[in-house]
Amino acid sequence: MEPNNNNNTEGTDRKKLMKGFKFLAGSLILAFSGPTILYSAFGNRDKFLYIPVLIVGSLISIGAIYCIYKGVQTIMRAIFND
């Protein structure tokens, strides 16, 4: 039985891999700042800026989740050459 010589293994795409790690680095910053802002908003419910600060904290937290998703997706595409 002959070995299959039709392998197109070129390795990982390093540019895509670095792009994925940049997404994860950005999400790390957002993942800490979003809950901190939310905690600050919930601690000051009687202030007039409660709703705007709550919205900003929620958007930052959602942005962190999105960046984590895109970072992992980009890393998987870099590794598996999709």
ABEGO torsion letter per residue (X at the ends): XBBBAABBBAEBBAAAAAAAAAAAAAAAAAAAAAAAAAAAAAABAABAAAAAAAAAAAAAAAAAAAAAAAAAAAAAAAAAGX
